[in-house]
Amino acid sequence: MIDEVFALENMTFLKTLRYVLKGFKLLHIVMLILALGLFALDGAVDFFYLFTLLFVYVVGILLSIAIHEYAHLWSIKKLTTHKQVRIVIMKATFSIRPLVKIKGIKSIIIAFAGPLPCILIGILLFLVRAHWREHDTVLLLLGISYGIHILSFWPFSGDGLMIISGLIDLSKGGDNND
């Protein structure tokens, strides 16, 4: 488990990616076992399939999580005067939590900012596949990896809860915080 407070001004995309890589060690182990298991099928799966699996894992899953989380960080930097945030990573969850609660429209924008770039990348990948590479499995898997971030808008996720909280704040007339 990782639970650290860090300065927003020092957080870059590469540092965010490093936290993602460090935080999802269990997922790395599962993917390695899967890849080794496929390799152990004694020639039933060739190197291309193993490379595809690992490529989709790194570029599709890990990179999309880093983009998602960095977009939250970027929007917090731009919309608030917060200097620090808390990063919490447990097993398969990654969250960035401001030290001071963000309310109203800012919380809604920050919640949308994380998944939105990933969803747009997913749509772009699906469009490229549909128009130029319709049988490309890698584009399909990458599109799914990025598009799945749409689930972040559902109320059971942290972003969905933040959107609901922001809507409740707005309905009560409260939007006067940093």
C-alpha positions as CSV (number, residue, x, y, z in Angstrom):
1,M,0.0,0.0,0.0
2,I,1.2,3.5,-0.8
3,D,-0.2,6.5,1.1
4,E,1.9,9.6,0.6
5,V,1.4,13.4,0.5
6,F,3.2,15.3,-2.2
7,A,3.5,18.8,-3.6
8,L,1.5,19.3,-6.8
9,E,4.1,21.6,-8.3
10,N,6.6,18.7,-8.3
11,M,4.3,16.1,-9.9
12,T,4.9,15.4,-13.5
13,F,3.4,12.8,-15.9
14,L,6.5,10.6,-15.5
15,K,6.3,10.7,-11.7
16,T,2.6,9.8,-12.0
17,L,3.5,6.9,-14.3
18,R,6.2,5.8,-11.8
19,Y,3.5,5.7,-9.0
20,V,1.2,3.6,-11.2
21,L,4.1,1.2,-11.9
22,K,5.0,1.0,-8.3
23,G,1.4,0.7,-7.0
24,F,0.2,-2.1,-9.3
25,K,2.8,-4.7,-8.5
26,L,0.2,-7.4,-7.9
27,L,-1.2,-6.7,-11.4
28,H,2.3,-6.9,-12.8
29,I,2.7,-10.4,-11.2
30,V,-0.6,-11.6,-12.6
31,M,0.3,-10.4,-16.1
32,L,3.8,-12.1,-15.8
33,I,2.2,-15.4,-14.7
34,L,-0.3,-15.1,-17.6
35,A,2.5,-14.5,-20.1
36,L,4.7,-17.3,-18.7
37,G,1.7,-19.6,-18.7
38,L,1.0,-18.8,-22.4
39,F,4.7,-19.4,-23.1
40,A,4.7,-22.7,-21.3
41,L,2.0,-24.0,-23.6
42,D,5.1,-25.2,-25.6
43,G,4.7,-23.4,-28.9
44,A,0.9,-23.1,-28.9
45,V,1.4,-19.3,-28.5
46,D,4.1,-17.6,-30.4
47,F,6.2,-14.6,-29.5
48,F,3.9,-12.2,-31.4
49,Y,0.9,-13.0,-29.1
50,L,3.1,-12.6,-25.9
51,F,4.4,-9.3,-27.2
52,T,0.8,-8.2,-28.0
53,L,-0.4,-9.1,-24.5
54,L,2.5,-7.2,-22.9
55,F,2.1,-4.2,-25.2
56,V,-1.6,-3.9,-24.5
57,Y,-0.9,-4.2,-20.8
58,V,1.7,-1.5,-20.7
59,V,0.3,0.9,-23.3
60,G,-3.4,0.2,-22.8
61,I,-3.7,-0.4,-19.1
62,L,-0.8,1.1,-17.2
63,L,-0.5,4.2,-19.5
64,S,-4.2,4.9,-19.5
65,I,-4.3,4.8,-15.7
66,A,-1.3,7.2,-15.6
67,I,-3.1,9.6,-18.1
68,H,-6.3,9.4,-16.1
69,E,-4.6,10.2,-12.8
70,Y,-2.3,12.9,-14.2
71,A,-5.4,14.6,-15.8
72,H,-6.9,14.8,-12.3
73,L,-3.6,16.3,-11.0
74,W,-3.4,18.8,-13.8
75,S,-7.0,20.0,-13.3
76,I,-6.5,20.4,-9.5
77,K,-3.4,22.5,-10.3
78,K,-5.3,24.7,-12.8
79,L,-8.6,25.1,-10.9
80,T,-7.5,25.4,-7.3
81,T,-4.7,26.9,-5.2
82,H,-4.0,23.6,-3.5
83,K,-0.3,22.9,-3.0
84,Q,-0.5,19.3,-1.9
85,V,-2.5,16.2,-2.6
86,R,-2.5,12.7,-1.1
87,I,-1.9,9.6,-3.3
88,V,-3.4,6.3,-2.1
89,I,-2.8,3.0,-3.8
90,M,-4.2,-0.2,-2.5
91,K,-4.2,-3.5,-4.4
92,A,-6.1,-2.5,-7.5
93,T,-7.2,1.0,-6.7
94,F,-5.4,4.3,-7.3
95,S,-6.8,7.5,-5.9
96,I,-5.6,11.1,-5.7
97,R,-7.2,12.9,-2.8
98,P,-6.9,16.7,-2.1
99,L,-6.1,17.5,1.5
100,V,-8.9,20.0,1.5
101,K,-12.3,19.0,0.1
102,I,-13.1,20.5,-3.3
103,K,-16.8,21.3,-3.8
104,G,-19.3,22.3,-6.4
105,I,-18.5,22.8,-10.1
106,K,-14.7,22.4,-9.5
107,S,-15.1,18.9,-8.1
108,I,-17.3,18.0,-11.1
109,I,-14.7,19.3,-13.6
110,I,-11.8,17.6,-11.7
111,A,-13.8,14.3,-11.6
112,F,-14.5,14.5,-15.4
113,A,-10.9,15.5,-16.2
114,G,-9.4,12.2,-15.3
115,P,-11.4,9.7,-17.5
116,L,-12.2,12.1,-20.3
117,P,-8.8,12.0,-22.1
118,C,-8.8,8.2,-21.9
119,I,-12.3,8.0,-23.3
120,L,-11.4,10.3,-26.1
121,I,-8.3,8.2,-26.9
122,G,-10.4,5.1,-26.8
123,I,-12.9,6.6,-29.3
124,L,-10.1,7.7,-31.5
125,L,-8.6,4.1,-31.5
126,F,-12.0,2.7,-32.3
127,L,-12.5,5.1,-35.2
128,V,-9.0,4.3,-36.6
129,R,-9.8,0.6,-36.4
130,A,-13.2,1.0,-38.0
131,H,-12.0,3.1,-40.9
132,W,-8.5,1.9,-41.6
133,R,-7.6,-1.3,-39.7
134,E,-10.9,-3.1,-39.1
135,H,-9.3,-6.5,-38.2
136,D,-6.6,-5.1,-36.0
137,T,-6.9,-6.9,-32.6
138,V,-4.3,-4.6,-30.9
139,L,-6.3,-1.5,-31.7
140,L,-9.4,-3.2,-30.4
141,L,-7.8,-4.1,-27.1
142,L,-6.2,-0.7,-26.7
143,G,-9.6,1.0,-27.5
144,I,-11.2,-1.2,-24.8
145,S,-8.4,-0.4,-22.3
146,Y,-8.9,3.3,-22.8
147,G,-12.7,3.3,-23.3
148,I,-13.3,1.3,-20.1
149,H,-12.5,4.5,-18.2
150,I,-16.1,5.5,-18.9
151,L,-17.0,3.3,-15.9
152,S,-15.3,6.1,-13.8
153,F,-18.5,8.1,-14.2
154,W,-20.7,5.5,-12.5
155,P,-21.6,6.2,-8.9
156,F,-19.6,3.3,-7.5
157,S,-16.3,4.8,-8.5
158,G,-14.4,7.6,-6.8
159,D,-14.9,9.9,-9.8
160,G,-18.6,9.1,-9.9
161,L,-19.0,9.9,-6.2
162,M,-17.1,13.2,-6.6
163,I,-19.5,14.2,-9.4
164,I,-22.5,13.3,-7.2
165,S,-21.0,15.2,-4.3
166,G,-20.4,18.3,-6.6
167,L,-24.0,18.1,-7.9
168,I,-25.3,18.0,-4.3
169,D,-23.1,21.0,-3.4
170,L,-24.5,22.9,-6.4
171,S,-28.1,22.0,-5.5
172,K,-27.5,23.5,-2.0
173,G,-26.1,26.7,-3.6
174,G,-22.5,26.0,-2.4
175,D,-19.7,26.6,-4.8
176,N,-17.5,29.1,-3.0
177,N,-14.5,27.1,-2.1
178,D,-11.0,26.6,-3.5
